[in-house]
Amino acid sequence: KPKRAVLGLELAGDVEAVGADVTRFKPSDAVFAFAGFGFGGYAEYRCLPESGKPTDGMIAKKPVNLSYAEAAAVPTGGLTAAAFLRKANLQAGQRVMIYGASGSVGTFAVQIAKASGADIAGVCSTANLDMVRSLGAGQVIDYTKDDLAAITDRYDVIFDAVGKAPATVKKSLLKPNGRFFSVHDSADLQPDDLLRLHELIESGQLRPVIDRTYPLE
C-alpha cells in the first residue's frame, strides 16, 4: 500500500478556520499551498502552519488571475524551479539552457529565468516546441531530432529539470565558468518562495501549464 495514507504535495481552496494567533489569513480566504513533505494534499481538509519551516508546508493567498485548478498546479513545480534558479544566482543577460523545458519544473523554470532577464534555450520534444517558445524561450531545441553534440552555443547555466540530460550536455555546452544543476541535486526552499511565485503570477510573468484535467471519479 502507499507509504503515506494521504498523498498530494499541492492544493488550492478556501480557508475553513484559523488558529487564535493567525494574522495573515481569515476564514473564506482563497489560498494555494505546498502541503509539505508530509503530503496530505489530496484530502478534503489540510491543516498547515501560517509560517515556519518551508518543508512543513507553505501557504499564500491565491493569485486573483488564476482559477483554483490553475493555482493548485503551481506549488511543486514552481517552488522547485525557483529554488534551483536561485541557487544558480541568475543574472540578466546570461544564457540559460533548460533541459526538459516542457515538464512541470521546466515550464516554470523557463518563465522564472525569463523574468530574471536571462536568454533562454529550452530543450523538449517536437510536440512542445511552440509551447516552450510561448513561455519565453528564445531558442528551442528538439532533443528527438537535433544533435545536442553539434550545438555551438555555450551557456552560463544549464538546468536539467527532469534529471535526464545526457553527459554531453554538461561536458560540451557550458561556458568555462558555467554551472550545471539537476533536479537530482539539493536546493533549499525559502519561506517567501510561494509569495514570490504569487507576485510573478499576478504581474503576468508566470502561468501554470496544464495539459489536461480529469474528474476525481
N, C-alpha and C positions, 0 to 999 in steps of 0.2 A: 504494500500500500504506500501512498505518498508519505515521505518523511514528516511532513508538516500537515496538520489536519486541514488548514485552510491556506491555500496558495494565494498568489497575487501580490505584486510589488507596487502597483499604481492604481489610482482611483480618482473619481471626481463625484461630488454630490453636495448635499446641504448639511450644514451643522445641525445636529439634533439637540445637543446640550453641551454646556461648557462647565469646567470646574470653577470654583469660587474665586480663584486667583487669576483666571484667564482674562487678558485685556485686549488681545488682538482680534478676537472672534466673538460672535454672538450667535444665538440660535437663528437659523434660516439663512445664514451666510452661505453663498455658493463658493465652494473650495475645490482645489485639486491637491493631490498629495502623493508622496512617496511613502509607502507603508513601512519602510524599513526592512532590514534583513530578517526580521521575524515573520515576514509575509503577512497574510491575513487580509489582503486587499479584495479578494473575491468573497465578500461576506455582506450581509445586509447592513451591519454596523462595524465600525473600526474605531477604537479609541487611540488617539495619537497625542504626543506631547506638543504643547504650544512651542516650546523651544527645547534645546538640549543637544545631545549627540546626533549628528545627521544620520548615522547608521540606524538609529532607533526610529527614524521617520521624520519627514518634513511636510509641512502643510502651509498653503498660501491661498489667498483669495483667487478664485477662478478668473482668468482673463475675460474681460467682457466681450471680446470678439471671438470667443470660442464656445462651441456647444459643450455639453458635458462629455459627450463621446470623444470629441476632439481633445478636450483638456485631459481626459484620462489616458490618452496616448502619449502624453508629453514626458512625465517624470523619469522613467527608467532610461530611455534613450537620450533624452535631453540632458539629464544630470551626468550621465556617463560621458557624453561628448564634451560638456562644459568642463568637467574635471580634468580630462586629458589635455584639452586645448589650453587650459590654464597652466598645466604642468609644462606645456611646450613654450609658454611665455611668448605667444604670437605677437608680432609687431606689424604695423601697417606696411604694406608693400612687399611682405615676404611671400615667397611662393610655397604653397602648401598642397600636397597630394593627399587626398582622402581615398584610401583603398577600401572598397565596399561602400561606396557613397550612396547606394540606394536602399540600404537597410535602416533599421530604426536609429542606431547610433550614427550611422553615416549621413543620413539626411539632416539630422540636427547639426552634425559637425560641419557640413558644408555651409550651412546658414550662419552658424556662430562664427566660423572663421571669416566668412564674408563680412559680417558685422564688425569684425576687428580690423577690416581694411586689407585683408590678405588676398592674394591672387590664387584662385582655387583650381586644381585639376581633380576631377572626380573619376574614379575607376569603377565601372559597373558593367552589366551585361547589355546587350543590344536593346532589349525591350525598355530599359530605363534611361537611356541616354538623354532623351528630351526632358524627362522629369528632373534629372540631376542638373541639367543645364538651366532649367527654370528656377532652381533653388539658388542659383548664383555661381555655378561653376563656369569659369571662362573657357576651360578646356575639359572635354570629356573623352575618356579612353575606354574602349570596349575590350575587356580582358579576354573575351571569347574569340576576337579576331585580330586585335592589334598585338604586335610583338613588343612586349614591355622592354626586352633587352635592346631593342633598336631605338628606343626613345633617347633623344639627345638632350632634352631638357633636364635640368638639375633643380632640386627642391631644398628649401631651408628646413622644412618639416614634412615628414611623411607619417601619417596616422593610419594604421591598419585597423579599421573599425569592425572587422569581422574575424581577425586573427588567422587569416588565410593567405596573406601576401607571400608570394614566392621569394626565395632568398635573393634573387637578382634585384628585386625592388630595393631592398635595404642596401645591398652592396654597390649597385650601379647608379641609382638615381638621386642619391643625396649629394648635396654640396659638401666640400671638405669639412666644414664645421656644422653640417646639418644634423638634425636629431630625428630619430625614429621611435615611434611609440606604437604599442599594440594593446588592444583591449585585454590581452592576457597579462599585461603588466598591472601595477597598482597605481591608483590615483585617488587622492583623498577628496571626499565631499566636504564642502564648507556650508555653514549654517544658512548663509544667504543665497545659496546657489539657485534654489527654486524661485526666490524673489527676482533674481536676475533673469531667469527664463521668462517670468511673468512680464517683466519690463520689455524684453525683446519682442515678445508676442504682441503686447498691446501697442508697441511702436511700429508694428508691421514688418519687423525684420526676421521673424521666426514663425513658422507654422508647422504643425504636425502633418505628416503624410500618411494617410490611411488607405490601404489597398482595397479592403472590403470589410464589411461588418456582418455579424451573424446574430440572430436572436439567441438568447440564453438557452432556450429549449434545444 
